[in-house]
Amino acid sequence: MPPLQEPISPALYLALSQFLYDEAALLDARDWDGWGQLFLPEGTYWVPATRGQTDSLNHISLINDNALLREVRLCRLKNGDATSLQGRTNSSHLVSNISVTAADDFRGRYTLRSCFVVAQFTSWGTSTFHGGYTHELLRDVDGAFRISLKRVDLVNVDGPLGDVLTIL
């Protein structure tokens, strides 16, 4: 993606970066309700099934959650009734290389790209996931950022992934 035409202020960059760090902290704390509240009602959590996938509706995705599907996923994580979720699943999210690729201060819309490493521990072992995030954020009337799209592009999407038992 081309760099921004006009740079954003250091304070805005810090606020946008802090949003990503706060999201990671919510996930690591297993604060599923807090994470769900970061999304706009029409927001999407998307994990494409192929490298460079541009369409989440006409092609299969690993995850393509609207508000209803996000709520189902979060309820499943909260109640732990699923056999695959027996025993606590812990995670550690590392977010880095944050860049703002689009900014519209007038409309309060921002697009961020970043890299991630997520370690997931369950009673039967540890899995590690690597990749890139694209966050499309909208600033609400209170000045808080909300997620309209969280896209997760896995480095090894073309190979074996293992069980993803947490939110990436």
N, C-alpha and C positions, 0 to 999 in steps of 0.2 A: 504494500500500500504506500502511496506517496505520503511524504510528511505533511503535516498541517501547514496551510498557507501562512497563518499567523499563530505564533506560539501562545499558549495559554499562560496565565500567571502561575508563579510558583505555589501560591496558596491554593489555587484550584487543582493543580496537579497533586499536591499533598492530600487534599480532601478526596479526590478520586482514588488515589492509591490507598488511602486509609480505608475507604469503603471496601476495597478488595481484601485487605488484611482483616477487617472486621468480619466479612463474610466467611473467610477461612476459619477464624476463631469460633464463630457460631457452629460451623460444621464439626470442628474438632471437639467442641463442648457438647455435641449431640443436641444442640438447641434447635430442634427441627421446626418448632413453631416460629422462632425468631428468624430462621433462614427463610421460611415460607413467606413471612411478612415483608421480606426485602423485594418481593416481586410485585409488579403491577398486576391487577386482576387478569389482564389479557397477556401477561408475560409468559415466556416459553423457556423451558430448560431442555436443551437439545444436544444430543451426542450423535453426530453423523456416523453411519456405518461404513463409509468409504472416504478415502482421502479426497479432499477438494469438493465434496458434495455440496451442491448449491440449493437443493430443494428438499425440504423436510416433509412435504406432503405426498409427492408422487414417487418417492423412493423410500425404501426401508431405512429406518434409523435404529440405532441401539437404544436410544431414549428420545422421545419427543413428547414432553409433558406440557400440557396446558394446565390451567388452574385445577381442574377436576383431577387429572392424572397425577399432578404434583401432590394434591391432598391425599389421594389413595397411597402414593409412595410414602409420604410422610407418616400416615397412620400405620402403615405396615412397619416402618422403622420404629415407631413409638411403642407399639404393642408387643413386638417380638414374638408373635404367634407362629410366624413362618419358620419351618425347620431350618432353613439356611441361616436364619438370624438367631438361632439358639446360642447362648453365650454372647457376651457383649462384644460388639465390633467397635474398635477404636481406630481413629485415623489421625494423621498429621498432614496438614496441607502447607506446602511451601509455595508462595507466589513470588515471582520475580520478573525482571525485564518488562516492567509496565510502560506501555507507550499509549498516548492518546492519539488515535488515528483520525478522529473526526470530532469537532466541537461546534455546537451551535448555541452560543450563550443566550441568544434571544429566545429560542424555544426550550432551552434547558436540556438539550440532547447531546450525549457524549458517547463515543465508541472507544473502547479500550481493548488493547491486545496485551496479553501477558503469557508467561510460561508458568507451568506448575509441575510439581512432583507431589503425589499423594501416596503416603504409606498407609496401608490398611492392615490392621492386625485382628485376627480372629483366633479362636482356641486351636484351630488346626494349622495356623501359619500366617505368614505375612505376604502381602502382594504389594507391588509398587506400580503406580500408573504415572506416565509422563505425557506431557503434551502442551497445548496452547489453549488459552481461553480467549474468547471474544465476548465482551460484555457491552451491551447497548443499554445505557442508563438514561433515565429521564429524571430531572429534578422536579419534585412536587412543589405545591404551593407553600409548604413549610420549609422548603430549602433542602429537604432530605432527598438523597438519590434512591431510585427504585429501579429494579431490573425489568427491562422489556424483553431482553433476550440474553440468555447465558448459553453460549455455544462452547462445547468441549471437544476439541480435536485431539484424539489420542495418537501418540507417535506410532504405536504398534497396532493401529486399527486394522491393518491388513493381515495380522497374525493372531496367534492365540492371546486371548485377553485375560482369562481367568474369571473368577466371580467378582463382580463389582457389587459389594454389599453395603456401600455407603454412597453419599452424594459426592461426586467428583468436584 
